[in-house]
Amino acid sequence: MDRSKEGAFFVFLDTLSLLSAPTAFLHIERAKNCWAFQFSVACIVCTLVDIVQILLGIVAYFYPIWFRRTPFYRQILQKTERHSFHLYYNIFLLVWTFLFFSHILFTGVSILSVQLRRPFLFVPQLVILLLIILSFLGILSVSTTISVVSDDTMLAPCILSILFLFFYGLFLAITVACFQYLWTEYAEIQRILAKSKTVHFKEKTRKK
């Protein structure tokens, strides 16, 4: 078999393999629709929880007297000057509200990334989720410490922190799984497109 026939033979094999590309795209699309729906439902539930967190921050801002009745205030901040207390308190609530508002925003970006097949858009949401989990870990640690070293029991903050840690940890696991699947899908699409370009290049070379 001479070189011209050998080259034509390999181009023919590549063309046959390329014919399976629409089937591969169809398989990818069906799988994407399945897990994208599940991820969207998880995002909606998580957004509702984020809204609850923001509302709690707003209520705490307008009614700081409720915070002053907690063991956390009596054990840590009671001796703080009034001006300093309001400054730290408002900064904490501002960061708290901004954190969950950002998570709602980046959750929408993650849903958009599923439609655009851009796994890199998942990264901001992963970062925000890690910050939220670290925040609840800090609240749980402080609440547990106060309950152990003092006569005050902070049972409710501990239970709520554990529940929110479980919820956001579960959502983080779902988000990581979706990110990995989207990255695999993105790599597969790039491989198919690269193969298509290679076949077209060989055909043009053979015609010349």
C-alpha positions in Angstrom: 0.0 0.0 0.0 1.6 3.3 -1.1 1.6 6.4 1.0 -1.4 8.0 -0.7 -3.5 5.0 -0.2 -2.3 4.6 3.4 -3.1 8.2 4.1 -6.6 7.9 2.6 -7.1 4.8 4.7 -6.4 6.5 8.0 -8.5 9.5 7.0 -11.4 7.1 6.3 -11.0 5.5 9.8 -10.9 8.9 11.4 -14.1 9.9 9.5 -15.9 6.8 10.7 -14.9 7.5 14.3 -16.1 11.1 13.8 -19.6 9.8 12.8 -20.1 8.7 16.4 -19.6 12.3 17.6 -23.3 13.2 17.4 -24.1 10.1 19.5 -21.5 11.1 22.0 -22.9 14.6 22.2 -26.4 13.2 22.6 -25.3 10.9 25.5 -23.5 13.9 27.2 -26.6 16.1 26.8 -29.0 13.5 28.3 -26.6 12.9 31.3 -26.2 16.7 31.8 -30.0 17.2 31.8 -30.4 14.6 34.5 -27.8 15.8 37.0 -28.3 19.5 36.1 -32.0 19.2 37.3 -30.9 17.6 40.6 -28.2 20.3 41.1 -30.8 23.0 40.3 -33.2 21.7 43.0 -30.3 21.6 45.5 -29.4 25.2 44.6 -33.0 26.3 45.1 -33.2 24.7 48.6 -29.8 26.2 49.5 -30.9 29.6 48.3 -33.9 29.5 50.6 -31.6 28.6 53.6 -29.3 31.5 52.6 -32.3 33.9 52.6 -33.2 32.7 56.1 -29.6 33.5 57.2 -29.8 37.0 55.7 -33.2 37.6 57.4 -31.6 36.5 60.7 -28.8 39.0 60.2 -31.3 41.8 59.5 -33.4 41.0 62.6 -30.2 40.9 64.7 -29.2 44.3 63.4 -32.5 45.9 64.4 -32.8 44.1 67.7 -29.4 43.9 69.2 -31.0 43.5 72.7 -31.6 39.9 71.9 -27.9 39.2 71.4 -27.1 40.9 74.7 -29.2 38.3 76.5 -27.1 35.4 75.1 -24.3 33.7 77.1 -21.9 34.7 74.3 -22.3 38.4 75.1 -22.1 37.8 78.9 -19.0 35.7 78.7 -17.0 37.6 76.0 -18.4 41.1 75.1 -20.0 42.3 78.3 -16.9 44.2 79.4 -16.4 45.8 75.9 -17.1 49.5 75.6 -20.5 50.3 74.1 -19.1 52.1 71.1 -16.6 49.2 70.4 -19.4 46.6 70.8 -21.6 48.3 68.3 -18.7 48.6 65.8 -17.8 44.9 66.1 -21.4 43.8 66.1 -22.3 45.8 62.9 -19.1 44.6 61.1 -20.0 41.0 61.9 -23.5 41.3 60.7 -22.4 43.1 57.5 -19.9 40.3 56.8 -22.5 37.7 57.6 -25.1 39.2 55.2 -22.5 39.8 52.5 -21.3 36.2 52.7 -24.7 34.6 52.2 -25.8 37.2 49.6 -22.6 36.4 47.7 -23.4 32.7 47.9 -26.9 33.3 46.4 -25.2 35.3 43.6 -22.6 32.6 42.9 -25.2 29.9 43.1 -26.9 31.5 40.1 -23.5 31.7 38.3 -23.0 28.0 39.0 -26.4 27.1 37.4 -25.4 29.3 34.4 -22.1 27.4 34.2 -24.0 24.2 33.8 -25.8 25.6 30.7 -22.6 27.0 29.3 -20.4 24.0 30.2 -17.8 26.2 31.9 -16.5 24.4 35.0 -14.3 27.4 36.0 -17.4 29.3 37.0 -18.0 26.8 39.9 -14.8 28.0 41.7 -16.3 31.1 43.4 -19.2 29.1 44.9 -16.8 26.5 46.2 -14.8 29.2 47.9 -17.9 30.8 49.5 -19.1 27.5 50.7 -15.8 26.8 52.4 -16.0 30.2 54.1 -19.6 29.5 55.3 -18.6 26.1 56.7 -15.6 27.7 58.5 -17.9 30.3 60.0 -20.2 27.7 61.4 -17.3 25.7 62.7 -16.1 28.8 64.5 -19.6 29.4 66.0 -19.7 25.8 67.1 -16.3 25.9 68.7 -17.0 29.1 70.6 -20.4 27.8 71.7 -19.0 24.5 72.9 -16.1 26.2 74.7 -18.5 28.5 76.6 -20.7 25.6 77.5 -17.8 23.7 78.9 -15.9 26.4 80.8 -18.9 28.3 82.2 -22.2 27.7 83.8 -24.0 28.9 80.7 -25.2 26.3 78.3 -25.4 27.2 74.6 -27.3 24.2 73.5 -29.4 25.9 70.7 -26.4 27.5 68.9 -24.5 24.1 69.0 -27.5 22.2 67.6 -28.1 24.8 64.9 -24.5 25.0 64.0 -24.3 21.2 63.6 -27.5 21.2 61.4 -26.2 24.0 59.2 -22.7 22.3 59.0 -24.4 19.1 57.8 -26.6 21.0 55.3 -23.8 23.1 53.8 -21.4 20.2 53.9 -23.8 18.1 51.9 -24.3 20.9 49.4 -20.6 21.3 49.1 -20.3 17.6 48.3 -23.0 17.9 45.6 -21.3 21.0 44.2 -17.9 19.2 44.0 -19.5 16.2 42.3 -21.2 18.4 39.8 -17.9 20.3 39.2 -16.0 17.0 38.6 -18.7 15.8 36.2 -18.8 19.1 34.4 -15.0 19.1 34.1 -15.1 15.6 32.6 -17.8 16.6 30.2 -15.8 19.7 29.2 -12.7 17.6 28.6 -14.7 15.1 26.5 -16.2 17.8 24.3 -12.8 19.4 23.8 -11.4 16.0 22.8 -14.3 15.4 20.3 -13.8 18.9 18.8 -10.0 18.4 18.6 -10.6 15.1 16.8 -13.0 16.8 14.3 -10.4 19.5 13.5 -7.8 16.8 13.0 -9.9 15.0 10.4 -10.8 18.1 8.5 -7.1 19.1 8.4 -6.1 15.6 7.0 -8.9 15.9 4.4 -7.6 19.3 3.3 -4.0 18.0 3.2 -5.1 15.0 1.1 -6.9 17.2 -1.4 -3.8 19.3 -1.9 
